[in-house]
């Protein structure tokens, strides 16, 4: 059993920053990649950022230069540092862990960017 838990979401003003955390626990073996996805109101879920076991990263064009993904392999935790937040960043952010034989999703954490 693998459990994935996100934290760090909340309400922030435009231009502000938030740091999301995603911790995996349980029977964890063979993690291939960890990533953050988001789904805004009335929108499709999209990839925000992803980091592989080798350290390669991918970012959505809309967040490049503002968001940074990182991981702590010892803690099996992935982070998403979000800066210069915009109202259009408002969404439910979910963490996905890719394993050799499948994947696991977290429950999601709400990020709201508003004055």
N, C-alpha and C positions, 0 to 999 in steps of 0.2 A: 504494500500500500504506500502510495506517495501522496503527500499533502502539500499543496501550494497555497501560500497565504500572502496577500498583498497588504501593504499599509502605507500611510503617508498622504493619502488623498485628503481633499478638503476644499475650502473656499479661499480664493486668493484674488487680489486685485490685479488688473492688467499691468503688465510689467514686472510682476512679482515672480517668486520662485517657489518651487516645491521639489522635494526629493522623495520619490517612491521607492519602496523596498519590496522585494519578493523573495520569500524564503521557502525552500523546498525541504521537506523532512520525510522520514520513513525509509523505505527500502529503495535507496537511491543508488543506481548503478548506471554507468555509461551515458552520462549527460552529453548530448551532442551540441546543444545550443539553448540559449535562454533569450526570450524576447518579450517585448511589450507591444500590445495592440490596443486600439481604442475604437470606440463606437460612439459617435456623437448623435444627438437627437435627429431622427429621420435619416441617418446615414448608414452606409455599410461599414462593417468592421474593417479596419485597415492596420497594416503594420506601421508601427511607430519607430521601433529600433530593435535590433537583434544582434546578439553577439555569440559567436561560435566557440567551441572548446579550444580552438587555436587562437582566439582573440580577434578574429575578423569581425568587423561591425558593418551594419547596414542601417541607414536612416531614411525615413520618408523625406522627400524634398521640402515639405512644409515645416520640418523641425530642424533641419540641418543648421548648425551654427548656434542653435538655442538649447537643444537637448543633448545629453551625454549619457550613454549606457556604459555600465561597468559591472564587474562581477567579482565576488570573493569566493574562490573555489573551495576554500577550507570551510566556509560557512554555508556553502551551497545557496548563495544569495546573489540576486541581481538587482542593480539599482538603476533608476532613471532620474538623473538630475535635470530638472526643467527650469529654464530661465527665460526671461523676457516673455512671459506668458501672455497670450492673446485670448480674447473671448472665444475665438474659433477653436481653441484647444480644449474647450469644455467637452467632456466625454467621460464614459466609463472606461477606465484603463485596466486591462487584464494582462496577467502574466502567463506565458506559456513556456513550458519546459519540454524540450525535445529530447527523447531518449532513443536508443538504438531501435527499439521495438514499438515505439509509440510516443505519445505525448500526454501532458497533464496541464490542465488549466486552473488558474486561481479563480476566486469568486468575483473579482473585480473591485476596483475602488473608484469612487466618484471624484472627479476633479472639476471644479466649477471656477471659471475665471470671470469675475464680475465686480463692478464697483458697488 
